[in-house]
Amino acid sequence: MDGSNGTGRGADAAVTPAAQKAADPKSARPAPADRSRTIDLRDPYLALFLAWLIPGAGHIYQRRWGKGGLFMVCILGMFFVGMWMGEGRVVYASWRPADQRYPYICQIGVGLPALPALVQALRMGATPPKAPWFDGLMAPPLLFDQPVDRAWAESQVQAGNFQQDDFHLVRDQDKRELVIYTPAGKQRKPDAYNQLSDWNFRMGMFFELGTVYTVIAGLLNILAMYDAWGGPALAGGPPHDEPAAA
């Protein structure tokens, strides 16, 4: 009797932790190396530049088609919806003392679609100032007493965007191709009047909403740029083997 009991205890002792683990169905899961997948980021710095230039282009360059298409549609869609809300005026570059457009620092994150604002600002700020392109799309607002191209001002008056009395000739005979923006009925104040006031009055909350949409689009693309440069962020590390039983 005692011998049989001793034999039974010996059989139980022969079942090692390794054998128990082999009998466990959970141990049949694939090894971490079998479940991993390598993503070829190609040239990460070129991908970073392309991701900034056109949202999603960096991921398409890396052949990450799903993410590239998603970023392109969502980020560009949000940017252009914001532009539509603000009638093409909410994205502009200006660092003048009376008008410093800080949201543009975020909007430029969307890349190429926001770059025309820099071209417009350089043209209007040149000496002498040049007429903005594309009917003033992404051009900075006019400031009180700002000189502008006379031919452009006349075309804007004919289009109904300004009144005839909003512009006055420059007294300097050598600058007859320029006019001065002095809106009719407006008086100079310490906080000099500018065209931005008219935009806010005419568009109401849509000017601010358009600004928010375009700013968010630029910030989202910065996150997409990081993903193109460094690859996807993992939720957790690879699974580890369970510790052996004591």
MARTOR-551464 format. One record per residue (C-alpha): residue number from 1; x, y, z; residue in three letters. Coordinates in Angstrom, 2 decimals, always signed. Each point is the difference from the previous one (the first is absolute). Layout:
// residues N
<NUM; <X; Y; Z>; 'ALA'>
...
//
This chain:
// residues 246
<1; <+0.00; +0.00; +0.00>; 'MET'>
<2; <+2.77; +2.33; +1.04>; 'ASP'>
<3; <+1.99; -1.00; -3.09>; 'GLY'>
<4; <-2.82; +0.84; -2.36>; 'SER'>
<5; <-0.49; +3.35; +1.70>; 'ASN'>
<6; <+3.72; +0.66; -0.31>; 'GLY'>
<7; <-0.15; -0.83; -3.69>; 'THR'>
<8; <-2.90; +2.42; -0.48>; 'GLY'>
<9; <+1.87; +2.78; +1.73>; 'ARG'>
<10; <+3.00; -0.69; -2.20>; 'GLY'>
<11; <-2.13; +0.29; -3.16>; 'ALA'>
<12; <-1.39; +3.33; +1.14>; 'ASP'>
<13; <+3.47; +1.28; +0.69>; 'ALA'>
<14; <+1.07; -0.98; -3.52>; 'ALA'>
<15; <-2.35; +2.67; -1.50>; 'VAL'>
<16; <+2.39; +2.92; -0.48>; 'THR'>
<17; <-0.99; +3.69; -0.56>; 'PRO'>
<18; <+1.23; -0.32; -3.58>; 'ALA'>
<19; <-2.40; -2.87; -0.62>; 'ALA'>
<20; <-2.89; +1.96; +1.53>; 'GLN'>
<21; <+0.81; +2.96; -2.27>; 'LYS'>
<22; <+0.08; -2.24; -3.06>; 'ALA'>
<23; <-3.43; -1.38; +0.92>; 'ALA'>
<24; <-1.43; +3.52; +0.40>; 'ASP'>
<25; <-1.91; +1.06; -3.19>; 'PRO'>
<26; <+1.14; +3.60; +0.52>; 'LYS'>
<27; <+3.57; -1.08; -0.53>; 'SER'>
<28; <-0.83; -0.80; -3.62>; 'ALA'>
<29; <-0.05; +3.72; -0.92>; 'ARG'>
<30; <+2.66; +1.03; -2.54>; 'PRO'>
<31; <+3.30; +1.37; +1.14>; 'ALA'>
<32; <+0.42; +3.78; -0.02>; 'PRO'>
<33; <+2.26; -0.23; -3.03>; 'ALA'>
<34; <-2.76; -1.74; -1.94>; 'ASP'>
<35; <-2.50; +2.76; +0.77>; 'ARG'>
<36; <+2.27; +2.97; -0.74>; 'SER'>
<37; <-0.04; +1.91; -3.27>; 'ARG'>
<38; <+2.74; +2.23; -1.34>; 'THR'>
<39; <-0.96; +3.39; -1.52>; 'ILE'>
<40; <+2.45; +1.41; -2.53>; 'ASP'>
<41; <+0.13; +3.76; +0.66>; 'LEU'>
<42; <+2.39; +0.43; -2.96>; 'ARG'>
<43; <+1.68; +3.41; +0.40>; 'ASP'>
<44; <-1.68; +1.39; +3.15>; 'PRO'>
<45; <+1.20; +3.56; -0.59>; 'TYR'>
<46; <-1.35; +0.08; -3.54>; 'LEU'>
<47; <-3.24; -1.49; +1.33>; 'ALA'>
<48; <-0.10; +2.75; +2.63>; 'LEU'>
<49; <+0.39; +2.71; -2.65>; 'PHE'>
<50; <-2.62; -1.53; -2.28>; 'LEU'>
<51; <-2.40; -0.41; +2.92>; 'ALA'>
<52; <+0.32; +3.73; +0.69>; 'TRP'>
<53; <-0.19; +1.07; -3.63>; 'LEU'>
<54; <-3.23; -1.89; -0.70>; 'ILE'>
<55; <-1.79; -1.76; +2.86>; 'PRO'>
<56; <+0.15; -3.76; -0.54>; 'GLY'>
<57; <+2.68; +0.16; -2.70>; 'ALA'>
<58; <+2.72; -1.24; +2.36>; 'GLY'>
<59; <-2.00; -3.13; +0.87>; 'HIS'>
<60; <-0.79; -0.64; -3.66>; 'ILE'>
<61; <+3.74; +0.25; -0.70>; 'TYR'>
<62; <+0.49; -2.70; +2.67>; 'GLN'>
<63; <-2.74; -2.10; -1.68>; 'ARG'>
<64; <-2.20; +0.34; +3.07>; 'ARG'>
<65; <-3.00; +0.55; -2.22>; 'TRP'>
<66; <-2.73; -0.12; +2.62>; 'GLY'>
<67; <+1.50; +2.60; +2.30>; 'LYS'>
<68; <+1.08; +2.18; -2.89>; 'GLY'>
<69; <-3.49; +0.13; -1.45>; 'GLY'>
<70; <-1.59; +0.55; +3.40>; 'LEU'>
<71; <+2.28; +2.90; +0.91>; 'PHE'>
<72; <-0.35; +1.58; -3.42>; 'MET'>
<73; <-3.79; -0.06; +0.02>; 'VAL'>
<74; <-0.51; +0.99; +3.65>; 'CYS'>
<75; <+2.66; +2.69; +0.37>; 'ILE'>
<76; <-0.46; +1.64; -3.39>; 'LEU'>
<77; <-3.76; -0.31; +0.35>; 'GLY'>
<78; <+0.06; +1.83; +3.34>; 'MET'>
<79; <+2.33; +2.67; -1.38>; 'PHE'>
<80; <-2.10; +0.77; -3.06>; 'PHE'>
<81; <-3.26; -0.04; +1.95>; 'VAL'>
<82; <+1.53; +2.63; +2.28>; 'GLY'>
<83; <+1.11; +2.01; -3.04>; 'MET'>
<84; <-3.54; -0.19; -1.37>; 'TRP'>
<85; <-1.47; +1.21; +3.30>; 'MET'>
<86; <+2.35; +2.98; +0.03>; 'GLY'>
<87; <-0.41; +0.84; -3.71>; 'GLU'>
<88; <+3.70; -0.63; -0.59>; 'GLY'>
<89; <+1.04; +2.72; +2.47>; 'ARG'>
<90; <+0.72; -1.96; +3.19>; 'VAL'>
<91; <+3.44; -1.18; -1.13>; 'VAL'>
<92; <+2.42; +2.88; -0.48>; 'TYR'>
<93; <+3.49; +0.97; +1.16>; 'ALA'>
<94; <+0.59; +3.31; +1.73>; 'SER'>
<95; <+2.59; +1.15; +2.55>; 'TRP'>
<96; <-0.77; +3.71; -0.13>; 'ARG'>
<97; <-0.25; +1.81; +3.36>; 'PRO'>
<98; <-3.72; +0.66; -0.50>; 'ALA'>
<99; <-0.80; -3.52; -1.23>; 'ASP'>
<100; <+1.98; -3.03; +1.18>; 'GLN'>
<101; <-1.62; -3.19; -1.25>; 'ARG'>
<102; <+1.18; -2.64; +2.50>; 'TYR'>
<103; <-2.45; -2.71; -1.20>; 'PRO'>
<104; <+2.02; -0.21; -3.20>; 'TYR'>
<105; <+2.82; -1.66; +1.96>; 'ILE'>
<106; <-2.33; -3.00; +0.40>; 'CYS'>
<107; <-1.67; +0.31; -3.41>; 'GLN'>
<108; <+3.36; -0.29; -1.81>; 'ILE'>
<109; <+0.20; -3.52; +1.43>; 'GLY'>
<110; <-2.32; -1.11; -2.80>; 'VAL'>
<111; <+2.77; +0.74; -2.50>; 'GLY'>
<112; <-0.49; +0.98; -3.63>; 'LEU'>
<113; <-3.67; +1.06; +0.25>; 'PRO'>
<114; <+0.99; +2.77; +2.47>; 'ALA'>
<115; <+3.09; +1.25; -1.84>; 'LEU'>
<116; <-1.82; +2.48; -2.32>; 'PRO'>
<117; <-0.55; +2.15; +3.09>; 'ALA'>
<118; <+3.76; +0.63; +0.19>; 'LEU'>
<119; <+0.12; +0.97; -3.68>; 'VAL'>
<120; <-2.90; +2.42; +0.43>; 'GLN'>
<121; <+1.59; +1.60; +3.07>; 'ALA'>
<122; <+3.31; +0.48; -1.82>; 'LEU'>
<123; <-1.70; +1.57; -3.01>; 'ARG'>
<124; <-2.08; +2.45; +2.01>; 'MET'>
<125; <+2.93; +0.86; +2.27>; 'GLY'>
<126; <+2.46; +0.63; -2.82>; 'ALA'>
<127; <+1.36; +3.44; -0.91>; 'THR'>
<128; <-1.97; +1.14; -1.87>; 'PRO'>
<129; <-2.92; -2.26; +0.98>; 'PRO'>
<130; <-1.32; -2.37; -2.63>; 'LYS'>
<131; <-3.55; -1.14; -0.61>; 'ALA'>
<132; <-0.97; -3.30; +1.66>; 'PRO'>
<133; <-0.77; -2.94; -2.23>; 'TRP'>
<134; <-3.21; -2.08; -0.20>; 'PHE'>
<135; <-2.30; +2.90; +0.91>; 'ASP'>
<136; <+1.68; +0.36; +3.39>; 'GLY'>
<137; <-0.32; -3.64; +1.09>; 'LEU'>
<138; <+2.13; -0.51; +3.15>; 'MET'>
<139; <+1.16; +3.63; -0.18>; 'ALA'>
<140; <+0.41; +1.90; +3.28>; 'PRO'>
<141; <-2.61; +2.63; +0.85>; 'PRO'>
<142; <+0.64; +3.61; -0.94>; 'LEU'>
<143; <+1.07; +2.30; +2.81>; 'LEU'>
<144; <-1.02; +3.62; +0.38>; 'PHE'>
<145; <+2.26; +2.20; -2.18>; 'ASP'>
<146; <+1.54; -3.03; -1.75>; 'GLN'>
<147; <+1.20; +0.69; -3.57>; 'PRO'>
<148; <-1.31; -2.42; -2.61>; 'VAL'>
<149; <+0.22; -0.43; -3.73>; 'ASP'>
<150; <-2.29; +2.51; -1.70>; 'ARG'>
<151; <-1.13; -2.26; -2.83>; 'ALA'>
<152; <-0.92; -2.75; +2.47>; 'TRP'>
<153; <-1.90; +2.46; +2.21>; 'ALA'>
<154; <-2.00; +1.24; -2.97>; 'GLU'>
<155; <-0.89; -3.55; -1.03>; 'SER'>
<156; <-1.16; -0.74; +3.56>; 'GLN'>
<157; <-2.20; +3.09; +0.00>; 'VAL'>
<158; <-1.55; -1.03; -3.31>; 'GLN'>
<159; <-0.64; -3.49; +1.40>; 'ALA'>
<160; <-1.88; +1.52; +2.94>; 'GLY'>
<161; <+2.47; -1.13; +2.66>; 'ASN'>
<162; <+0.87; +3.59; +0.98>; 'PHE'>
<163; <-1.47; +3.46; -0.37>; 'GLN'>
<164; <+1.58; +2.68; -2.12>; 'GLN'>
<165; <+0.69; +2.12; +3.07>; 'ASP'>
<166; <+1.94; -2.81; +1.70>; 'ASP'>
<167; <+3.13; +0.88; -1.99>; 'PHE'>
<168; <+1.79; +3.31; -0.45>; 'HIS'>
<169; <+2.84; +0.97; -2.29>; 'LEU'>
<170; <+3.54; +0.24; +1.31>; 'VAL'>
<171; <+1.24; +3.59; +0.15>; 'ARG'>
<172; <+3.45; -0.99; -1.23>; 'ASP'>
<173; <+0.00; +0.53; -3.77>; 'GLN'>
<174; <+2.54; -2.81; -0.41>; 'ASP'>
<175; <-2.46; -2.49; +1.47>; 'LYS'>
<176; <-3.10; +0.68; -2.07>; 'ARG'>
<177; <-0.38; -3.75; -0.59>; 'GLU'>
<178; <-0.89; -0.38; +3.69>; 'LEU'>
<179; <-3.01; +0.95; +2.10>; 'VAL'>
<180; <-0.49; +0.16; +3.75>; 'ILE'>
<181; <-2.61; -2.10; +1.79>; 'TYR'>
<182; <-2.02; +2.42; +2.16>; 'THR'>
<183; <-3.51; -1.47; +0.35>; 'PRO'>
<184; <-2.85; +2.43; -0.41>; 'ALA'>
<185; <-1.52; +1.10; +3.32>; 'GLY'>
<186; <+2.86; -1.45; +2.06>; 'LYS'>
<187; <+2.17; +2.17; +2.21>; 'GLN'>
<188; <+3.49; -0.85; +1.16>; 'ARG'>
<189; <+0.06; -1.36; +3.55>; 'LYS'>
<190; <+2.78; -1.31; +2.26>; 'PRO'>
<191; <-1.04; -3.51; -1.05>; 'ASP'>
<192; <+0.23; +0.72; -3.71>; 'ALA'>
<193; <-2.96; -1.28; -2.00>; 'TYR'>
<194; <+0.67; -2.77; -2.51>; 'ASN'>
<195; <-1.89; -2.20; -2.43>; 'GLN'>
<196; <-0.06; -2.87; +2.48>; 'LEU'>
<197; <-2.81; +1.79; +1.84>; 'SER'>
<198; <-2.15; -0.15; -3.12>; 'ASP'>
<199; <+0.68; -3.73; -0.43>; 'TRP'>
<200; <-1.05; -0.77; +3.55>; 'ASN'>
<201; <-3.11; +2.16; -0.30>; 'PHE'>
<202; <-1.09; -1.53; -3.32>; 'ARG'>
<203; <+0.72; -3.67; +0.77>; 'MET'>
<204; <-0.80; +0.01; +3.70>; 'GLY'>
<205; <+0.81; -3.25; +1.79>; 'MET'>
<206; <+0.94; -1.73; -3.25>; 'PHE'>
<207; <+3.26; +1.95; -0.14>; 'PHE'>
<208; <+1.02; -1.39; +3.40>; 'GLU'>
<209; <-1.27; -3.48; -0.83>; 'LEU'>
<210; <+1.96; +0.00; -3.25>; 'GLY'>
<211; <+3.10; +1.06; +1.91>; 'THR'>
<212; <-0.46; -2.84; +2.51>; 'VAL'>
<213; <-0.52; -2.61; -2.73>; 'TYR'>
<214; <+3.14; +1.01; -1.88>; 'THR'>
<215; <+2.08; +0.17; +3.20>; 'VAL'>
<216; <-1.12; -3.50; +1.04>; 'ILE'>
<217; <+0.82; -1.31; -3.47>; 'ALA'>
<218; <+3.54; +1.34; +0.30>; 'GLY'>
<219; <+0.49; -1.49; +3.47>; 'LEU'>
<220; <-1.34; -3.38; -1.09>; 'LEU'>
<221; <+2.44; -0.07; -2.87>; 'ASN'>
<222; <+2.87; +0.55; +2.42>; 'ILE'>
<223; <-1.02; -3.24; +1.72>; 'LEU'>
<224; <-0.22; -1.71; -3.39>; 'ALA'>
<225; <+3.49; +1.26; -0.83>; 'MET'>
<226; <+1.37; -1.58; +3.16>; 'TYR'>
<227; <-1.68; -3.29; -0.92>; 'ASP'>
<228; <+1.61; +0.11; -3.44>; 'ALA'>
<229; <+3.43; +0.68; +1.50>; 'TRP'>
<230; <-0.02; -2.35; +2.98>; 'GLY'>
<231; <-2.54; -2.64; -0.96>; 'GLY'>
<232; <-3.18; -0.98; +1.83>; 'PRO'>
<233; <-0.16; +0.18; +3.78>; 'ALA'>
<234; <-0.57; -3.37; +1.63>; 'LEU'>
<235; <-2.55; -0.42; +2.77>; 'ALA'>
<236; <+2.29; -2.33; +1.95>; 'GLY'>
<237; <+3.13; -2.07; -0.29>; 'GLY'>
<238; <+0.16; -3.59; -1.27>; 'PRO'>
<239; <-1.52; -2.68; +2.25>; 'PRO'>
<240; <+2.37; -1.65; +2.44>; 'HIS'>
<241; <+0.15; -3.63; +1.03>; 'ASP'>
<242; <-1.78; -0.86; +3.21>; 'GLU'>
<243; <+2.35; -0.51; +2.93>; 'PRO'>
<244; <+0.71; -3.59; +0.86>; 'ALA'>
<245; <-1.85; -1.43; +2.97>; 'ALA'>
<246; <+1.95; -0.14; +3.22>; 'ALA'>
//
